[in-house]
Structures are given as structure tokens and as C-alpha cells.
Amino acid sequence: MIELATQYGRYGYRRVTELLRRRGWRVNHKRIERLWRREGLKVPQKHPKRRRLWLNDGSCVRLRPAHKDHVWSYDFVQARTHDGRAFRMLTLMDEYSRECLAIDVARRLRSEDVLERLCDLFVRRGVPAAIRSDNGPEFTAKAVRGWLNRVGVKTLFIEPGSPWENGYIESFNGKLRDELLDGEVFDTLLEAKVLIERWRMDYNTHRPHSALGYSPPAPESIAPCWPASATLQLANKELIEVQETLT
């Protein structure tokens, strides 16, 4: 338990319980909670209850995702490398499965980059029924809206100043910042790309998700066995090359 709590410093006892079960331990979450408290580990506080949203066509309640690739959502996240230079991340997820479809990392990301990423995903995964986003200029650009309209994708824009209406991607961005961005120093943009992609793969194939019964969004049945997947090995190899370059 302590080993897992050390490896995944922002996981609570429920996720650690699920990871222990995957390793063959036959324990329930109540016992782990007692041991968690006895060892002085942090127990996440319960979040206050919130009212449901009943207005606005783009809200999480008025258009709930009904199946995989029904509703996607995307947003931008900003961070900095060690030299103080900012970089942006385009995060995109499937609201039904909670799978992170992509995280693009660059110093600058424009509407053309959004179109390029969407085109690639549409070819590989198919076209969703709708995409939810805020009213950022990269998402409301005429080129983006016109192209989505031509391929038959409905655009759902939340009310300005109401990020909770895009709750799925906002929750994901919070996990990304809490579990990775706030705990890492990125010396270069390349290092940031490798570490962020490695975290995305871990999130999709290994991280227990409470809304999915503590199963990962894209379990190992559609990917090689964790952690020896070829993709992960490639990411680790790239990270080693980055570290060797820095030293």
C-alpha cells in the first residue's frame, strides 16, 4: 500500500485498493482505509454536493453522452518549462468512456492545429455526433465551425464564464494538473511531450477511474499488457534519450 501511495502520490485509498486487487490482494476498501489512516496517509476529503444543471443546450445534463464516440469535449491547458517559457496543451476526451483521445503539446496552438488533430481522430476513430467546448477563438473560428458542420458534427458551446458546463474535460484537466503538471519540472518542451504522453497512456490503460467502477477508460484488452506495452517502452526510451541529452 505504501509502495503504491509513493508511486501514485495523488491517489486516494480507494484507487490504491483497486490497484492492490489487481496484484492479487483480496482486501476491501474499509480495511485499506484503516491502514491508510494508521500510516498517516492523506484521506481525500468528500466533495460538497452540487445541483444539477438544467439549462443551456450544451450543459452536461441536457446532452448526456449515450455511447462511445457520441460526445467529445476539448479544451486548452497552459504550463511552463523550467526556463519560464509557456506552452499549451490541447486536451481532447470521449465523455462517455472518459478516454483521453489526445494531448497535443506545443508552444503555440491555433485553430489550424485543432483542425489537424480532429481530422486525424475522425479518420482513425470515426466522427462523433457532437463536440463540447468553451468559446475560445480556436474553437469558435469560422474554419473550425464550418468544417465540423460539413462533416455533420454538432458544436456545443458552453455559456461564457461557466466552465462547470464542460465538466468532463475540466475534471480531466484538473487530474492532469494535480497528478503531473504540479509535480514535474520540464527542462525542455520535448521532455514535457514525452512525460505528458506517458501520463496519458497510464490514465487510459491503468489508472482506476471512480466513475467507471475503478476500471481504466481503455483497459488492457485493447492494448498490450501493462507496463510492457510497445508504446510505453517507446515513451520511456524517448524520455531516457531526453535525459541523456540534458546531462
N, C-alpha and C positions, 0 to 999 in steps of 0.2 A: 504494500500500500504506500509506504513512504517512498519507495523507488518510483512508482508511478506519479505520486504527488510532486516529486522532484522533477521528473521528466516533463510533466504537463502542469506547470505551476498555476495555471488559471482554471484548472478543472476542479469541480466540487466532488463530494464523496459519492454522489450518485453516478457520475461518469466513471469515477475510479472503480466503483462496484462493477459496472458493466465490463470494464477492461479486465478486472480480476476474473470474472466469469469466463471471459474468452480464453483466459490462460488456464482454466480448469478448476478454479476455486469455487466451491459450492457454498456461497455466502449470500445473505440478503443485505439490503441497504441499511437496515437498522443496526446490524452488528458493526458494519463498517462505520456508520455514523458515530457509534460509541467509541470505537478505536480512534476515529478521526479526532474527536474531542479530547480523548485521553492523551494523544500525542501532541496536542496543542496546534493542530492544523486548522486552517480557516474554514468555517462552515458558511457558505453563501447565504446572505440574508434573503428572506422572502420578499418578492416584489409586491407593491400595493396593487390592488385590483383596479382595473381601468374599465370605463364604459366603452361599449361598442360604438363604432361609427355607423350612422345610418344614412348619411347624406353624401352627395358627390358621387358621380358615376365611377370615378377612379378609386374609390375607397376600398379598403381591404375587405369590407363586408358586402358591398353592393356587387362586386365581381370577384367572388372567391375562385381560386384555381380548382378545376374539377378533375383534371388528369394531367399527366406528364406532358410538358410542352404545350400547355393551354395558355398560361400567362407567364411571361418572363418579366423581370424587372432589372433596371441597371442604374448605376449612379457613379459619381466620381469621389475618390478619396485622395487626400493630399498628405505627403510626408516629405522628409528631407534626408539627404545624405549627410555624412559627417562634416562635409565642408560647408554646410548651411544652404546648399542649393536645393530648391524644391523639385519634387517630381510628382506626377499624378498617376493614379491607378483607375482604370475603368473596370468596375466590378459588375458582373452580369450573372444572374442566377435564375433557375427554374423555381417558381414559387411553390409548386405542388410537391416536388421531390426534395426541395431545398438544396439541390446540387448546384455548386458553383460552376458555371459553364466556362468562364474565362476571367482572368485578371490581366489586363494589359498594362504594362508599366513603361512610362516614357517621361521625358522632361516636359513635353507638351503633347496634349491630345486634343484633336479638333473633331469637327463633325465628319470630316473625311475618314478619320480613324475609326469613328463609331460605325460608319457605313461599311468599312472594310471588315471589321470584326463581325458585324451582323451577317454580312454576305457569306463569310466563311462558315459561320454556325448554321445558317439556313441550308447551305449545301450539305453539311455533314450530318445535321440532326433533323432537318425539316423546318417548316415555317410555323411559328406559334400563332395562336389566334389573336393575342394581344401582348403589348409591351407596356409596362408601367414605369413612369419616371417623373422626376420633378420638371420644372420649367427652365432648366439650364439652356443656354443658347446652343450647345452642341446637340441637344435632343429636340429642340423646337425649330431647328434650322429647316428652311423650306426643302432643301435637298433630302434631308432625312425623312421628313414627314411625307414628301411626295413619293419617295422610293418605297416606304413602308405601305403607303396607300396602294401603290401599283401592284405590290405582291400580296395584298389582302390582309395586312396586319393592322389591327386596331390600335391606335395610340391612346393611352390612358395617362393624362397629365393630372397630377395632384394639385390641390389648391396651394397657391403661393404661401410660404411660411407654415406649411402643415406637413412636416416630414413623417409624422406618425401614419399618414395615409399611405406611405410607401414602406410599411412596417417590415416587410420581409427583407428587403435589401438593406434597410437601416440597421436591422438586427444583425445581419451578416457583417456589415461594415464595422459594427461595434465589436464583434468577435475578432475580426481581423486586426483591429487596432489593439484590443486588450491582450490577445494571445500572441501577437507577433510584433506589430509596429512599435508598441510602447516598450518592448523588451529587447530590441535589437538596435545596434549601431551599424548602419550601412555605409561602408567606406566608399563604395562605388555604385553606380547605377546597375552595373552587371551583377554585382553581389545581391542587390535588392531584388532584381528579377529572379535570380536563382532561388533565394530563400522564400520569396513570396509564392513562387510556383510550387516549391516543395511543400509549403504550408497548405496550399490549395489542394494538392493531391492527398495530403493527410486528412484534411477536412472532409473531402469527398469519400474516401475509402476506409478511413479508420476512426475518425472522431465520433464518439457516441452523440446522437442528437436527441434531445429530450422530446421534441415534438414528433419524432419518428419511433418512439418506444426504445430510445437509446440504441438505435441502429444508425449506421452511417448513411448519408444520402445516396451514395453509389457504392454499394458493398462489393466485396471481393469477387462476387460471381461474374462481374463484367470487367475485372481487372486481374492481373497476375497476383499471386499470393503475397500479402504484406509481410515483411517490408522488402522482399526481394524482387519487386517488380522491375522490369527493364527501365521504365520511365523514371522511377525513383532512383535507381542506380545511376542513370544518366544525369539526373539533377545533382546527386551527390558528387559525381565526377566533375561536373561543371563547377560546383562550389569549391572543391579541392583545388581546381586549376585557378580559380579566382584568388583563393587564399595564398597559393604559391606565388602568384604574380605580385600580390601585395607585399610578401616578405622578401 
